Amino acid sequence: MDAIEAINRRQGVLHYRPEPVEQEKIHTVLQAAISAPSPLNLQPWSYLVVTDPRMTGQLGQYLRRVQAELLYGGLLGLPQEYTDRMLGHYSQLERVPCFILACLEPKAHFAAEADQANLRDWYLLSIGAAMENLMVAATALGLGTRWFTGFALDEEGQALKRLFGIPEGVDVIAITTLGYHDEPPKARPEQELAALMGLQRGDGEGLARLFAGRLPLSAVLHENHW
Ligand SMILES: Cc1cc2nc3c(=O)[nH]c(=O)nc-3n(C[C@H](O)[C@H](O)[C@H](O)COP(=O)(O)O)c2cc1C
């Protein structure tokens, strides 16, 4: 699979087969992650790979809970009935064979105090780039991924830091599942811009429609002048 195909085929996967992911493939996707660009080449990341079934089970359960309580119920304000329906999709998270936590670990500290917030934003962008590299590489290897960041709503990931012994000064920014799956990539119908613009907090059906589609390039592209 070439790079363009892998980029276009990547989609979030929630249902995995139980077989473990080969060490070599885990290494390959991590190598792709650390090939991402970062400001001044500061490489502000570190990664935690979780494959011990006791830990993957706990992590899967935790992600499902925060998804329900803080993301669907809290931030999005969805009715319970809708949250329950959505959670059906997350019911197998405890059985995911591998999770990768992408952490922000600033290694150099030479920015002026006033620039710390800017630098952190740039670090976050770098981790986003690293995550995309990782997910695309996984797709090319026939593996599925799903990005999670909803846990940040739970005291910015403090529970995860305790669970995995992550030190002070290191923050968990994003988590992805990694594993084999039987889900063929779903073709995404084109969306109307209005589906997004009109979306209101608490609108479960609107959100479901949003998840199902993709805006056409023409809706987000400007040429030469906005
Ligand atoms: C910053 C970020 C945070 C995300 N957080 C979550 C999350 O907490 N739970 C979840 O199920 N999906 C999460 N996602 C995945 C998105 O919901 C998903 O990428 C989006 O619906 C598009 O679907 P696709 O990945 O299949 O193309 C996150 C994605 C990004 C980029």
The ligand as an SDF file (V2000), in Angstrom:
LIG
                    3D

 31 33  0  0  0  0  0  0  0  0999 V2000
   -7.7470   15.2560   18.9890 C   0  0  0  0  0  0  0  0  0  0  0  0
   -8.6660   14.0680   18.7990 C   0  0  0  0  0  0  0  0  0  0  0  0
   -9.3170   13.5420   19.9040 C   0  0  0  0  0  0  0  0  0  0  0  0
  -10.1540   12.4260   19.7590 C   0  0  0  0  0  0  0  0  0  0  0  0
  -10.7460   11.9000   20.8690 N   0  0  0  0  0  0  0  0  0  0  0  0
  -11.5370   10.8260   20.7460 C   0  0  0  0  0  0  0  0  0  0  0  0
  -12.1090   10.2290   21.9090 C   0  0  0  0  0  0  0  0  0  0  0  0
  -11.8720   10.6370   23.0330 O   0  0  0  0  0  0  0  0  0  0  0  0
  -12.9150    9.1630   21.7250 N   0  0  0  0  0  0  0  0  0  0  0  0
  -13.1550    8.6450   20.4850 C   0  0  0  0  0  0  0  0  0  0  0  0
  -13.9050    7.6880   20.3820 O   0  0  0  0  0  0  0  0  0  0  0  0
  -12.6230    9.1770   19.3740 N   0  0  0  0  0  0  0  0  0  0  0  0
  -11.8100   10.2480   19.4710 C   0  0  0  0  0  0  0  0  0  0  0  0
  -11.2250   10.7740   18.3620 N   0  0  0  0  0  0  0  0  0  0  0  0
  -11.4550   10.1390   17.0520 C   0  0  0  0  0  0  0  0  0  0  0  0
  -12.4460   10.9400   16.2120 C   0  0  0  0  0  0  0  0  0  0  0  0
  -13.7340   10.8460   16.7440 O   0  0  0  0  0  0  0  0  0  0  0  0
  -12.3930   10.4050   14.7830 C   0  0  0  0  0  0  0  0  0  0  0  0
  -11.0930   10.5730   14.2740 O   0  0  0  0  0  0  0  0  0  0  0  0
  -13.3850   11.1530   13.8780 C   0  0  0  0  0  0  0  0  0  0  0  0
  -14.6930   10.8290   14.2320 O   0  0  0  0  0  0  0  0  0  0  0  0
  -13.1700   10.8260   12.3970 C   0  0  0  0  0  0  0  0  0  0  0  0
  -13.3060    9.4550   12.1990 O   0  0  0  0  0  0  0  0  0  0  0  0
  -12.1320    8.5840   11.5670 P   0  0  0  0  0  0  0  0  0  0  0  0
  -10.9550    8.6440   12.4880 O   0  0  0  0  0  0  0  0  0  0  0  0
  -12.7220    7.2000   11.4620 O   0  0  0  0  0  0  0  0  0  0  0  0
  -11.7830    9.1830   10.2340 O   0  0  0  0  0  0  0  0  0  0  0  0
  -10.3550   11.8570   18.4760 C   0  0  0  0  0  0  0  0  0  0  0  0
   -9.6780   12.3860   17.3710 C   0  0  0  0  0  0  0  0  0  0  0  0
   -8.8290   13.4650   17.5290 C   0  0  0  0  0  0  0  0  0  0  0  0
   -8.0610   13.9870   16.3400 C   0  0  0  0  0  0  0  0  0  0  0  0
  1  2  1  0
  2  3  1  0
  2 30  2  0
  3  4  2  0
  4  5  1  0
  4 28  1  0
  5  6  2  0
  6  7  1  0
  6 13  1  0
  7  8  2  0
  7  9  1  0
  9 10  1  0
 10 11  2  0
 10 12  1  0
 12 13  2  0
 13 14  1  0
 14 15  1  0
 14 28  1  0
 15 16  1  0
 16 17  1  0
 16 18  1  0
 18 19  1  0
 18 20  1  0
 20 21  1  0
 20 22  1  0
 22 23  1  0
 23 24  1  0
 24 25  2  0
 24 26  1  0
 24 27  1  0
 28 29  2  0
 29 30  1  0
 30 31  1  0
M  END
$$$$
